[in-house]
């Protein structure tokens, strides 16, 4: 994307090249993860159009570098919690793509046994506390998780993801304030894709750069290029080092863009096709591929092999999901109360 066509906030914080020496194996794994998310989401959109996925479906297409870059900077024992656009996080954290697809189709073999659907992926074994459908409703839970870490005198951190649309509600301010007062080990990651549903952030927020709100809580912040997996990884690692050192919470704002609508039912009347096309020129997968090619670290055939492997994995996930059984009727009465 040409510099002149970048949104103002991205021109203001466009970072210098922080790639340094690139680990080829790690970079290709990032490429695989991002392509997996992209292909998985594209297939999910097809299944939704065929009526095989019900309810709401929020796709992560365009934002892949955020999940992949940031989660690659965390430790295995760190905890993760996010909002409803959660498939990308689930796949990056290593949840079985077959179980994730089965959950979308409401099958008993799904991540949440078919009870959660698109917006409620979770896996306790991965310290992934899931997606939450209520905007901002998971922010107090992130504060509670971080309080548990501090109370137990354990040094793991919480990575809490949310969109810019969640920053104008009470949950955001209450959660950040309490985390700052108690110096809790939580990294707040705002995935700023510019639109809260169909409303541009400039129309809904007096301060359109979310990171500047950290000053209200005496909290440090960084802004990063959410279309660049290297920048996301580097800045997440920097922020986590601060949090892990016992210095309290940190706010990281990553500027990104969703190529598809807010959800599958979004007519997208609030933005022009030309705007989407400009951002597609800045595609995170394409940028990574270009960097590795220009550095002589990978050739076209390697990218093709990865893509073929991913497409086979997604096809298997669809087969598994479609052939899996629906939850039995008695499942309606399970997991309602905690057994005594």
C-alpha positions in Angstrom: 0.0 0.0 0.0 1.5 3.4 -1.0 2.3 5.7 1.9 -0.1 8.4 0.7 -3.0 6.0 0.8 -2.4 4.8 4.4 -4.9 6.1 7.0 -3.6 9.0 9.0 -3.1 7.0 12.2 -1.0 4.4 10.4 1.2 7.0 8.7 1.7 8.6 12.2 3.0 5.4 13.7 4.5 3.5 10.8 7.4 1.7 12.3 10.9 1.2 11.1 12.0 -2.3 9.9 12.4 -4.4 13.1 13.0 -7.7 11.3 16.7 -8.0 11.8 17.8 -11.6 11.3 14.8 -13.8 10.4 14.5 -17.3 11.5 13.3 -19.1 8.4 11.5 -22.0 10.2 9.7 -19.6 12.5 8.7 -17.3 9.7 7.4 -20.2 7.5 5.4 -21.5 10.5 3.8 -18.0 10.8 3.0 -18.2 7.1 1.4 -21.6 7.6 -0.7 -20.3 10.5 -1.9 -17.3 8.7 -2.8 -19.2 5.5 -4.6 -21.8 7.7 -6.7 -19.0 9.3 -7.4 -17.5 5.8 -8.4 -20.8 4.2 -10.4 -21.9 7.2 -12.4 -18.7 7.3 -13.0 -18.7 3.6 -14.4 -22.3 3.9 -16.5 -21.2 6.9 -18.1 -18.5 4.8 -19.0 -21.0 2.1 -20.6 -23.3 4.7 -22.5 -20.4 6.2 -23.9 -19.5 2.7 -25.0 -23.1 2.3 -26.9 -23.0 5.6 -24.6 -25.5 7.4 -23.5 -22.9 9.9 -26.1 -21.0 11.9 -26.2 -18.0 14.1 -23.6 -15.3 13.7 -20.2 -15.7 11.9 -17.5 -13.1 12.3 -14.6 -13.7 10.0 -10.9 -12.9 10.8 -9.8 -12.4 7.1 -7.3 -9.6 6.9 -6.3 -9.6 10.6 -4.3 -12.8 10.7 -1.0 -11.2 11.6 -2.3 -10.0 14.9 -3.2 -13.4 16.3 -0.1 -15.1 14.8 2.4 -12.4 15.7 1.2 -11.7 19.2 0.6 -15.3 20.3 4.0 -16.3 19.1 5.5 -13.9 21.7 3.7 -15.4 24.7 4.8 -18.2 27.0 3.0 -21.6 27.1 1.6 -20.8 30.5 0.2 -17.4 29.7 -3.5 -17.1 29.5 -5.6 -15.8 26.5 -9.1 -14.4 26.4 -10.8 -12.6 23.5 -14.0 -11.5 21.9 -16.3 -13.1 19.4 -14.0 -13.0 16.3 -12.1 -15.9 17.8 -11.4 -18.6 15.2 -8.0 -17.2 14.4 -6.9 -17.3 18.0 -8.1 -20.9 18.4 -6.3 -22.1 15.4 -3.1 -20.3 16.3 -3.1 -21.7 19.8 -3.1 -25.2 18.3 -6.7 -26.2 18.8 -7.6 -29.1 16.4 -8.9 -27.5 13.2 -11.4 -30.4 12.9 -12.9 -29.6 16.4 -13.0 -25.9 15.6 -14.9 -26.6 12.3 -17.2 -29.1 14.1 -18.0 -26.4 16.6 -19.1 -24.0 13.8 -21.4 -26.7 12.6 -22.8 -27.3 16.1 -21.5 -30.9 16.3 -20.9 -32.9 19.4 -17.2 -33.3 18.5 -16.7 -29.5 18.5 -14.4 -27.6 20.8 -17.4 -26.7 23.0 -19.3 -29.9 22.2 -21.5 -28.0 19.7 -22.9 -25.7 22.5 -20.9 -22.6 21.8 -20.7 -22.1 18.1 -18.7 -19.5 16.4 -18.3 -17.0 19.2 -17.5 -19.4 22.1 -14.4 -21.3 21.4 -12.4 -22.3 24.5 -9.8 -24.8 25.6 -8.7 -24.9 29.2 -5.7 -27.1 28.4 -4.4 -24.2 26.2 -5.2 -21.6 28.9 -7.6 -20.2 26.3 -10.7 -18.9 28.0 -12.5 -18.3 24.9 -14.4 -15.9 22.8 -17.2 -13.8 24.4 -20.2 -12.5 22.5 -21.0 -9.5 24.7 -18.9 -6.6 23.6 -16.3 -5.9 26.3 -17.9 -8.4 28.6 -14.6 -10.4 28.9 -12.5 -7.5 30.0 -13.4 -7.8 33.7 -12.7 -11.5 33.4 -9.2 -10.7 32.1 -8.7 -8.5 35.2 -9.8 -11.4 37.4 -7.5 -13.9 35.7 -4.6 -11.5 36.2 -5.6 -11.0 39.9 -5.4 -14.8 40.3 -1.9 -14.9 38.9 -0.8 -12.1 41.3 -2.6 -13.7 44.3 -0.9 -17.0 43.7 2.4 -15.3 43.2 2.8 -16.9 39.7 4.5 -15.1 36.9 2.2 -15.9 33.9 0.5 -13.1 32.1 -3.0 -12.6 30.6 -3.3 -11.4 27.0 -6.7 -9.9 26.5 -7.9 -9.0 23.0 -10.7 -6.7 22.1 -11.8 -4.4 19.3 -11.8 -0.6 19.3 -15.6 -0.7 19.5 -15.3 -2.1 23.1 -13.4 1.0 24.4 -16.3 3.3 24.9 -18.1 1.2 27.5 -17.8 1.0 31.2 -16.1 -2.5 31.2 -13.1 -1.1 29.4 -12.5 1.8 31.8 -13.2 -0.2 35.0 -11.0 -3.1 33.9 -8.0 -1.0 32.9 -8.3 1.2 36.0 -8.4 -1.7 38.5 -5.6 -3.5 36.6 -3.5 -0.4 37.0 -4.4 0.2 40.6 -3.3 -3.3 41.6 -0.5 -3.6 39.0 -1.9 -6.8 37.6 -0.1 -8.8 34.9 -2.4 -8.2 31.9 -1.5 -7.1 28.4 -4.5 -5.3 26.9 -4.4 -5.7 23.1 -6.7 -3.5 21.1 -7.2 -4.9 17.6 -8.2 -1.7 15.9 -9.8 -2.6 12.6 -11.4 0.9 12.3 -15.0 -0.1 12.4 -17.2 -1.1 15.4 -19.8 -3.0 13.4 -20.6 -0.3 10.8 -19.4 2.8 12.6 -15.9 4.3 11.9 -14.0 4.9 15.1 -13.7 8.6 14.2 -17.5 8.9 14.4 -17.8 7.2 17.8 -14.7 8.2 19.8 -13.4 11.6 20.8 -10.0 10.0 20.9 -9.6 7.8 17.8 -6.2 6.4 18.8 -7.1 4.0 21.6 -3.6 3.7 23.0 -3.6 7.4 24.1 -6.3 6.4 26.7 -3.7 4.5 28.6 -2.5 7.8 30.0 -5.7 8.1 32.0 -4.6 5.0 34.0 -0.9 5.9 34.2 -0.3 2.9 31.9 2.4 2.6 29.2 1.4 1.9 25.7 2.7 1.0 22.2 1.1 1.2 18.8 1.9 -1.4 16.1 1.3 -2.3 12.5 -1.3 -5.1 12.7 -0.7 -6.0 9.1 3.0 -6.8 9.7 3.6 -10.1 11.7 7.1 -9.1 12.6 6.1 -5.7 14.1 3.2 -7.4 16.0 5.6 -10.0 17.4 8.3 -7.5 18.4 6.0 -5.1 20.1 4.0 -7.8 21.9 7.3 -9.3 23.2 8.3 -5.8 24.4 5.0 -5.2 26.2 5.0 -8.7 27.8 8.5 -8.1 29.2 7.2 -5.1 31.0 4.2 -6.9 32.4 6.2 -10.0 33.4 8.6 -7.9 35.3 5.9 -6.9 37.7 5.5 -3.4 36.4 1.8 -3.6 35.9 -0.5 -3.7 32.8 0.3 -2.4 29.3 -1.9 -1.3 26.4 -1.0 -2.3 22.9 -3.0 -1.0 20.0 -2.5 -2.8 16.7 -3.9 -1.2 13.5 -5.4 -3.7 11.2 -8.4 -4.2 8.8 -11.0 -6.8 8.2 -11.6 -7.5 4.5 -15.1 -8.9 5.1 -18.1 -7.4 6.9 -18.6 -7.3 10.6 -20.4 -10.6 10.3 -21.8 -12.6 7.4 -25.0 -10.6 7.5 -23.3 -7.2 7.0 -24.2 -5.4 3.8 -21.1 -3.2 4.2 -22.8 0.1 3.1 -20.6 2.1 5.4 -17.3 1.8 3.4 -16.4 1.9 -0.3 -15.0 -1.0 -2.2 -12.0 1.2 -3.1 -11.0 1.4 0.6 -11.1 -2.4 1.0 -9.0 -2.8 -2.2 -6.3 -0.4 -0.8 -6.0 -2.3 2.4 -5.9 -5.6 0.4 -2.7 -4.3 -1.2 -1.2 -4.3 2.4 -2.2 -8.0 2.9 -0.3 -9.5 5.9 0.2 -12.9 4.2 1.5 -11.2 1.0 3.8 -9.0 3.0 5.4 -12.0 4.8 5.7 -13.9 1.6 7.4 -10.9 -0.1 9.8 -10.4 2.8 10.9 -14.0 2.8 11.3 -14.1 -1.0 13.3 -10.8 -1.1 15.6 -12.1 1.6 16.2 -15.3 -0.3 14.8 -17.4 2.6 12.0 -19.1 0.7 10.9 -19.9 -2.9 7.5 -20.0 -4.5 7.4 -23.8 -4.4 7.7 -23.8 -0.6 4.7 -21.4 -0.2 2.8 -23.6 -2.7 3.6 -26.7 -0.6 2.4 -25.0 2.6 -0.8 -23.8 0.9 -1.5 -27.3 -0.4 -1.0 -28.8 3.1 -3.3 -26.2 4.6 -6.0 -26.8 2.0 -5.9 -30.6 2.7 -6.2 -29.9 6.4 -9.2 -27.6 5.9 -10.9 -30.2 3.6 -10.3 -32.8 6.3 -11.8 -30.5 8.9 -14.9 -30.0 6.9 -15.3 -33.8 6.2 -14.9 -34.5 9.9 -17.4 -31.8 10.9 -20.0 -32.8 8.4 -19.8 -36.5 9.4 -19.8 -35.8 13.1 -23.0 -36.4 15.1 -25.3 -33.7 16.5 -25.4 -33.3 20.3 -28.0 -35.6 21.9 -31.2 -34.0 23.2 -30.1 -34.6 26.8 -27.1 -32.4 26.3 -29.5 -29.4 26.8 -29.5 -30.3 30.5 -25.8 -30.9 30.9 -23.3 -28.3 32.2 -26.1 -26.1 33.5 -25.2 -26.4 37.2 -22.0 -27.3 38.9 -22.3 -30.8 40.3 -22.1 -30.9 44.1 
